[in-house]
Amino acid sequence: MILPNSFEIKRYEFSSDLTRVLSSEYFAKDLWPIVYIISDGNVKEAYVGETTDVDARMTAHLKNQRKKTLTTVHLISSVKFNKSATLDIESNLIKYISGDGVYTLLNGNLGLANHTYFQKRELYWDTFRSIWNKLRGEGITEHSIEYIDNSDLFKYSPYKTLSKDQKDGLLAIINSLLSETYKNTIVQGGAGTGKTILALFLSKILKSPYNSFNFREFQEVEEFTDPLSELRVKFPDPKIGLVVPMASFRNTLKKVFKNVKGLNSSMVIGPAEVVKQKYDILIVDEAHRLRRRVNLGTYFGSFDSACEKLGLDKTSCSELDWVILQSRKCILFYDEAQSIKPSDAKTEDFQKLKNSPNTTLLGLKSQLRVNGGNDYVEFVNDLLDCRLATINQFQNNEEFEVLLFESIDDLVSEIKTKESQYGLSRLVAGYSWEWVSKGDDTKTMTDIEIEGTKLRWNSVASDWITSEGAIDEVGCIHTTQGYDLNYIGVIFGNEITYNPIKKEIEVIKEKYFDRNGKMSINNIEQLKAYIINIYKTIMLRGIRGAYIFICDAELRKYMAQYIPEALHHKKPPLRILTRDEAKPFENCIPIYNLRAAAGNFSEPQIVDELDWLELPSDLRPKTDMFACQVVGRSMNVVIPDGAICLFRRYQGGSRNGKIVLVESTSLQDADTGSNYTVKEYHSGKTIDGDGWQHNSITLKPLSDDPNYSDIVLATDAAQQLRVIGVFERVLDS
């Protein structure tokens, strides 16, 4: 068995003397697989690689103009490493360092490993986590893996392993850019098929040096090397723009571009900015949201001026015409099913473009966002188009679930629970209530009332998903389109119903309050198509699950035939296994009694000495896991009183800002009466001749009860503190 800490990380000066220093290093001289990070802590740039010949690789890097100015190299080695493991660790480091946002990577984004090998999930992922935490201590990484997993920098990073579908699409786009026949490329794909990732990936390729690419994950290497070489000749330093019609999502992608070497935030533009200059290549994400001269509000004047400047007829053209006119090559990522309002460019205009001999048409089909896969996407489409022939409920599994809630309070509560466990869980509704709280800085006004429960719309329009207090608000299509969530709570409003006689969904225009979404529409079927598209789009935003509440009784009755009810799918209670049942770390983990201060939290070996807890089906027992019941209200913002919680044994690395279980003879927990407590950890440090030293530690309660105060431990007491475990999630409350 490989233990998570059975590796070493050594730091060296990155200089011409490095090869001499490495000549005596066991792993280097004996050609072991090694992962390395070359970095400069001042300019915050880094390069990640792996090799079996570290001497030759470092010599080559020292000759490279872009890398020789870096100052430090960290070598990560282990007697348990094999080539597959180092390739995997290298790829994970590239992806997570990019998402961390501290260092800018010099790596190209082609060739990240994505293959299965022996014990990849069971053992090497834990090893990577330990490596990551050790690198936090080295100052190379900053945030936790859990934090990065939910960050926009990670979700929309161009450092991604492409699916086969995306690889095929990428090659087709490159060949289209090289073609003298095609000016425009339309890439069609439904929600969650990876259109945005491919757009960012392509942007990175177009602005990266050719010699930074690694093609090892491409089976037919020449298929990519030759076209990319030609692309670099045809577009040596192309002027590119990533056009994003929605302002909120545009701001998110600007932040991503700012943290990627070769890209900058000014490359992410709105459609109006296209008018200012010509581009070699324009890449348009969410092209279905390009606008025409309908329901534009205050934007009418700017739209008319742009059309005049470009010599276009304002009454018949759209922003689609702008991007085509202003680009030498135009790539449009398009999904007709995500057109949600009358101001969106006409479907007929895209169809006309598709039929042009100057346009090549590509498709993305694989579902990459939703863990429910293409089966769930097909289910949502058939459900909302009333095409399900037989009554057959969607089959949930441990990876994904869709549930129907009878109570709005239960839905709100469950989304908040998922937020505490996984983060990025939000409520989203159809536009069936007026936005009366708009501009209310006090956040006291409410907009939505259902069964006596009052809620408010999103208080900010830009980056609402990650804004403070978003968990207590309700978003709409305009604040969520383009974003990924872990769990989404979808509220079907009063504007949508079901006609059991006609056996079809209907909409009620008077109960739909998006003024720009319905003004100028006289055909109710056209409005219905937009509203159906809205609900399809938001139902496909959740990676792990979609939880549904429906205001209209007839629509609820219809959907209850196909969506499992939440009431009948509550998870079974946790179970303490008997001595005969327990197989430590195979089917259970130890559970400790903090109130009695039982156990010394060492590696338990004897079943008789401890109680053993069976984990929920979505968790696999690991040797570093244990459970505790957290008693009291001092952490009730995150952990309910009496909740059984999952922890991982602390094995080093930063714990600042994390919820931890600690032991100290200098404290007595008010709730347990013992020397153990669960709190959020914050520390202050000073440096002296012996290195970093804690000068104080603050253990913060996270409670809605003001009677709980910070626990501040000064220098002497801080030295006696022992961090035992890091909180992972609530198991049962």
N, C-alpha and C positions, 0 to 999 in steps of 0.2 A: 504493500500500500504506500502511495505517496502522501506524505503529510503536507498540509497547506504551507507550512513554514520550512519545508525541506529544500530550500534554495538559498542563494546568497546574492546580494547586490553589492558590487564593489565600484567605487568611484575613482576615476583617474583624470589627470589633466590631458586634454586632447591636444597633443603637440607631437612634433617630430620624434620625441624621445619615447613615445608610447610603445612602439614595437619592441624596443629593448626591455622596457618594464614588463611587457606581457610575455616575454620569452621564458620567464620562470613560473608563469601562472599555469596551474594544472589543466584547467578547462581550455585555456587558449592554446597551449602547445600540443595538447593531445587531440585537437580537432573535434571537440564536443560541440553539439548544437548550442548556440548562445543567442540570447536576445540582447540588444543594446539600444541605448538612447544617447545620442550626441546632442548637446544643448548649450545654450548661452543664457545664463540667468539674468543678464542685463538687458539684452534685446528681446528676451523671451521667445526665442526660436528653438526648434528641436527637430531632430530627424530620428525616426524609429526604424530599426532593421533587425534581421536575424541572419546568422551565418554559421557554418562549421569551420570556417577559416578566418578567424577574427583578425589575425595579423595582416593577411592580404586585403581584407575588407577595410580595415582602418587605414592602411597605406593608400588605398584608392580614394577614400573619403578625404584624406589630407591633401590630395591633389585636386579635389573638386573645388571650383571657384566659389560655389554657394555654401559649401559646408566647412571649408578649411578655416573660416573665421569663428566657428563655434569653439567653445572653451573647455567643455567637460564631457566625459563619456561615462555612462553607467553600464556595467556589464551584469547581466542577470543570468545565472547559471545554476545547474542542479545535476546531480548524478542520475536523476529520474527523467531528465528531458530527453525527448526524441525529436526527430525532425517535424513530425506532425504537430507536436505540442508547441514547439517554438514558433512555427508558422501561425498557429492559432493565437498564441500569446502576443505575438507581434501585431497581428490584425486587431486584436482587442485593444491593445495599447494605442494604436493609431486612432481607432474609433473613439475611445474614451478620452484620450488626451485632446482630441479635436472638440469633443463635447464639453470638456472641462473648462475650456476658454482661457486658460492661463498662458499656455504656450501656443504659438503659431507653428504649424508643421510645415516642413519643407518637402514632405513626401508627395508624390503624385497619388492619385486616387484610383488607379487601375491595379488590379491584381491582389486585392485583399483576400486572404484565405477564407474558404467556406466549405470545409469538408468534415466528414465524420471520421473519428478514429477511436481506438480502444480507450475507454474510461474518460472520454472528453467531458461529458456532463457530470459524471459521478465524482471525479477527483480533480481534473485540471481546472475546472471553473473555480473551485475553492482556492486552488493555488494562485490563479490569476487575481482573485480578490485579495489574497494576502500580499501578493506583489504590489498591487495597487496601493494598499494601505501603507506598505513600507515606503513606497515612492512619495506618499504624502509627507512622511517624516523627512524625506530628502528634499522636499520643496519642489519636486517635479510636478506633482499633482496636488490638487487642492480639495475638490469636492468628493463626496461619497459616490459610489456607483449608483446607489438608489436615487440620489439627487440628480445625477447626470441623465439617468434613464428617462426622467420626466422633463428634461430641459429641452427648449427649442433648439439650442446649439447642437444637441445630440440627435434629436429627431430629424432635423433638416440638414445635417452635416453631409457634404458631398463624399465624405470618407465612409462609404457603405459598400457592402458586398452586393452586387447586382444579381437578381434572379435571372434565369435563362431567358425569360420573357423580356426583361429589361436589356440584357446583353444583346439579344437579337434586335431590339428596338434601337439601341445605341449604334450598332453597326449600320443599320439601315439609315439612320439620321446622318451619320458621317458620310456614307456613300451619296446621300442626297445633297449634302453640302458640296461634295466634289463634282457632282453632276452639272453639266452645262444645260441640261434639259429642264431640271426642276429648280424653280425659284422658291416655292413654298412646300413645307412639309406639315401635314396635319397628323398628330399622334392622338388617336382616340382611345379612351379608357375610362371605365367607371370610377366611382369614388373608391379610394384605397388601392388602386392598381399601381401606384408608385410614379405617377406623372411628375409630381413636384421634385421627388428625389432625382429622377432622370434629368429634369431641367437643371437642377443644381450640379449634378454630376457632369453634364455636358459643359456647363459654364466653367467648371474647374479644369476640364480637359483643354478647352479652348485657350485658357490663359496660363497653362503650365508648360514648362520646358519638356520637350519630347524625351530627353534622357532621364526624366524622373519617373517614368512609367515602368511598371513591372507587369508582365503579361502571363505570369505563371498559372493563373487560374483560368486562362482561355485555352481550350483544347486545341483549336486551330489557330496558333499564334499569328501566322501570316495574315489571317483574315483581319486582324486589328493593326498589326505593326505596319503593314504596307499602306492601308488607307490613312492611318494617323500621320505617317511620314509625308504622304501627299498633302494632307490637310495643313501641316505645318508650312509647307512650301506655298500653298495657295493662300493661306491666311497666317502669315508669320507673326503678326501681332494685331489680331482683329479687334475692331471696336465693337464691343458687344453690349447688349442691354437685356436684362431680364425684366420683362413687363409684367407687373402684377396689378390687375384692376382694383382689387379690394385694398383700401388704405390700411386697415388693421394688419392684414396678413403681409402686406408690403413692408410695414415697419418691422415685423418679426424677421423677415428674410434679409432686410438690411443689416440687422444685428448679426445674422449668420455670416453674411459676406464680409463683414468687418473683421471677423476672426479667422478668415481663411487666406493663406498665402496666395498671392496672385489675384485675388478678388478684392473689391472694396465696395462699401455700401452705396456709392454713387452709381454703381452698375445696376442696382435694383431701382426701377423707375415706374412711374405711373404712365398711363396712356398719353396724357397731355404733354409729358416731357419728350415724347417721341417727335413731336412737331418741331422741336428746336434744332435738330441736326439729323444727318444721315448716319446709318449704322451699317457695318458689314453684316452683322448677324443680330437679329432680334429673336429672343426666345420668349414666348408668351405663355405664362402659366395661367390656368383657369381662364382660357380664352373665351369660354362661354359667357363670361361676365364683362366682356368689352361692351361698350354702350352705344346706343343710337339716340337720336334726338326725340326722346319720349320721356316724360316724367323726370326731368333732370333737375328741377328746382333751381337753385342758385347757379348751377353749372351751365345753364343755357348760354350765357354770354361767352364763357370760355370756349365752349364747344363750337359756337358760331365763328369765333375769331380763328380757331385752329383750322376749320374747314376753309375759311377764306384764304388763310396763309398758304394752304396746300392746294388751292384751286379746286376744291371739291364742293359739290352741291350738298348743303347742310341738311336738306329735307330728305335726301335719299341715301346718304353715306353713313358710315359708323366708324368707331375707333378701329374696327377691323381693317378698313381701308387705309387708315393712317399708318398702321404698323407695316402693311404690305408696301405702301408707297415709300416709306422712309428706310427700308432695309434692302440690302443686296440679297440677303437670304432671310427667310422668316420661318420659324418653327413654332407651331401652334399646338399646345396641349389642350384638348377639347373633350367635353362631355356634355352632349345635348341634354342629358337628364338632370344636369345641375343648373340649367337656366331657370331662374326663379322669379323674374319680374319683367314687365313690359319694356323697360329700358335696355335689357340685354339685346345684343345684336341678333338679328333674325336668323332662325335656323335655315331659311332659304338662302341667305347670303353665304353661310358656311357650305351648304350643299352646292351652290354655284362654284365656289372655290374648289371643292372636292372634284368636281367634274372637269375642271380646267386641265389641259395637257401640261401645264406648268407646275402642277401640284402632285406630290406623291403622298399616298395615304398609308399610315401604319396603325397597328392596334396593340393595346396592352390588355390582357385578359386575367392574369393571375392576381388574386386578392392578396395583398401584402399587409394591409392594416389590420383588418378584423380577423381575430382568431377563429371566427366561425367560417371563414373561407368563402369560396364561391357559392357554396350551398346556402349560406345565410343571405348573401347578396341576392341570389335568385329567389329565396323565400320572401324577402322584403319587397322585391319588385312584383312578385305574383300576389302577395297579400294586398298591397295598395292598389294594384290594378284589378283586383277581384278575379284572379285567374286560378285560384286554388280549387281544383275540382272536387277533392275529397277532404273530409275533416280529419286532419292529421297534424298534430302539434309538432312544432320544431323540437328537435332532439338536442337538448343542452348537454354539455360535457364539462370537464374540469377546466378546459381552456377558454370556453365562451358560454354565456347564457343570456337568453332574452326572457324576461319575466313581465307579467302583467300584474299591476298593483291595484287593489280595490280602494285603497286609502291614499290620499295625497300625502298625509303625514308620514305614512310608512315609506313612501317613495323618498321623501325629503330625508328621513332618518337614515335610510339605507345608503343613499348617495353620500351622506356625511360620514357614514361608517367606512365606505370604500375610500373616501378621501383620506381618512386617518390611516388606512391600511396601505393604500397604493399611491395616493396623490392623484392629481389631474382627473377628478371626478366632478361633473358639473350637471346642473339642471338646465334644460333648454326647452323652449316652448314655441308653439306656433304663435303667430302675431294676432292673438285673439283678445288682447287687452290693450287699452290705450297706455301710452308711456307718460303718465301724469307726473312721475317722479323725476323726469328729466331736468337736470340743473339743480336738484335738491342736494346740496352739499352736506346737509345734516344727516342724510340717509335715514330719515324717519318716515317719509311717505312711502306708501305701497301702491302697487298697480294691479296685482293679480289677487283675486279672492276665489278660493275653491273650497267648498264645504266648511266655511268659517276660517280656513287657514289663509293668512295674508302673506304675500311675497312681493318682491320688487324686481323690476327689470334691472339689467346690468347698469351700473352707475357710470361706467366708462365705455367708450366705443372702441378704443384702440387697445389691443393686447388685453382684452378682458379676461381671457382664459387664465392668465398668470397674474392678474391684478389682485391686490389685497382685498379680501372680503368677498371674492367671487363665489366662494362656496355658499354664501348666504344669499346669493342673488340668482336670477334666472336669465340666461342668455337667449339669443334668438339666432336665426340663420346668418344674419349679417356679422355676428361676433364669433361664429364658430366655423363657417365655411373655410376649408383649407387646413383646419387644425386637427390634431389627433388627441383623443382623450383615452384614459384607461376605462372608465365607466361613464356612460351618459344616461341621464334620466330624462326621458322624452315626455313632455306633457302635450297631448293632443287637445287643442283648444275647442272652443264652442263654434268655430267657423267650419268645422268638418264633421260630417255625420254619415250615416249609412241608411240607404233605402232598402228595407228587406223585401219589398215587392219587386222592385227593379233589380235587386241584388247588385247594387253598385254604390260606390261612395259618392256623396254629393257635398258641395260647399255652399256656405251661406255668406254672400258678399257683405251683408250689413254687419256681420260679426267678425270681419277681417279688417284690422286697423292699420295695416301698412299702406299709408296713403299712396306712396309712390309705387306700391306693388299692385294696386288695383285701379288707380285712376287711368282713364282712357280705355279700359277694357269693358266692352259691351257684351261680349260673348262669355257666358258663364262657364262654358267648357274650357275656354282658354284660361280663365282664372283657376279653374279646378286643376288644370295641368301644372300650373306654376305651384299651387299649394301642395299637390301630390309630390312634386319634385323636391319641395322644401323638406317634407317629412321623410322622403327616401334618403335625402342627403344627410340629415341629422341622425337618422337611425343607423347610418354607416360610419359614424364618427368614433364609436367606442371600440377600443381594441379588445377588451376583456368581456364586455357585456353591454346590453342595452336594457334599461328598465323603463317600463311604459306605464303611464297613467292616462286615462281617456275620460274627458269630461262628458261627452255625449253618450247616453245610455245605449242607443242602438248600435253605435260604432263599437262600444265596449263589448256588447253581446256578440257582434260579428267577430271581432278579433280574439275574443276568449275561446273561440273554437280552435284557434291555431297557435296561440301563444300560451305557454304554461303559466298558471297563476302562481304568484310569489308565495301566497299563503300555504300552498301545498309543496313548496320546494325549499322550505327553511332547512338549513343544514342541521344534521343530527347533533345532539349535544356531545361534547368531548367525553371520552371514556378513559378511566384508569384501568389498565389491564391487570389481570391476575398474574400471579407468579408464573404459571404455566404458559400463559399467552404471550408474555413479554419476551421479545427478542430485541435487546437493547440496540438502538440505532438502525435496526432493520424495519421494525414496525412501530417503534415508539421512541420517546426521548424522556429524560428524567424531569420530574417536576418537584420543585423545592417549596417549602413552607417558610416564607419570609417572616411571618408573625412569630413563629417559634425559632427563627434563625437556625433552621435545621440544615445540616450538611455543610461541607466546607468547600463546595463547588470545585472540587478536584475532579479528575477524570473518573467517573464512577465505573466500577467493574462488577460489583455484586448486586444482583437483582434484589435480594432480600433487604438491602439497606435503604432502598428508595422506592417511591412510587413512580410508575412509568406511564406516561400519557400517550394515548394514540392520537396521531396528528390528523387534521382534516385531509381529505383525499387529494387536495391540490398541493400538498406539501410532501416532500420526501425527507425522511429523517437523515440528518447529518451528524457526525461525531461532535461538532462544535455547537450543537443546539441544546437548549434546555428551556424549561417553562417555569414561570412563577405566577402566583396570584398576587396582583397588585391591589392592596387594600387602602381605602381612603379616597378623599376627594382632591388630594394635592396635585394630581395629574389629569383631572377629569375632562379637560379640554381635548385631550387625546386619548386617555385611557380611563374608561368608566370604573367606578368603584367596584371592586371585586372581580375585575376582569382577569382572565388567565391570558398571559402574554408570552409570546415567543421571543427568546433572546439568543444571540450568538456570543460565544465566549470571546472576550476581548483578547486579541493577539497582537496588539501594537498598532501604531498609527494614530493619526489625529482623532480625538473624540470630541473636539470643540463643536458645539451646536447640536450634538447628538443626545438622544435620551439614553441614559446608561443606568445600570444597576451597580451601586458602589457599596463598599464596606469601609467603615472607619470607626475606631474606638472613640473618636472625638465627637461623634454625633449620635443622637437617638431619634429615630424617626417618630414623628408625632402620631402617625397612624398605626405603625406596627409595634412600636415600643422596642425595636431591636436596633442593631448597629448597621442594618442594611436599609438602603433607600433607593427609590427610582426617581431620578430627576434629570433635567436637561443640564448638560455639563458645559461650563465656560471657564477658561483659565487665562491668567496673565502670566507672562514669562519674562525673565531677565537672563542675560548671558554673562557668564564670568569665565574664569580660567578653566573651569571644569565642563563648560558647555552650557546648554540651556537648563534653567532651573525654574520651577514653579514658584512664583511669589504669592499667589493667591489662587484659590479655586472657588467658583460660585456654582452652587447647585440650585437651579431655578425650578420652582414649581410651575406647572402650566394648569392653572385652576381658575374657575370663575368665582371662587371664594376668596375675597381680599384678605382673609385672616391668615392665609399661607404666605410666608415671607421667604426671600432668598436665604439659603444657607451659605455663609461665606466662611471659608477655611483659610486662615493665614498660613504663613510659610511652614511652621512646625506641624500643624495639623494636616496640611496638604501633603506632607511627606508620608503621612501614615495612611493616606487614602489609597484604596485598591479598587480599580475598575474591574469588575467581574464580567460583565456582559453588556452588549449593545442591543437595545430594543429593536425588534424587527416589525412586529405587528401584534394586534389584539387577536387572540384565537377564539375567545368566547367571552361574552359579556352578559 
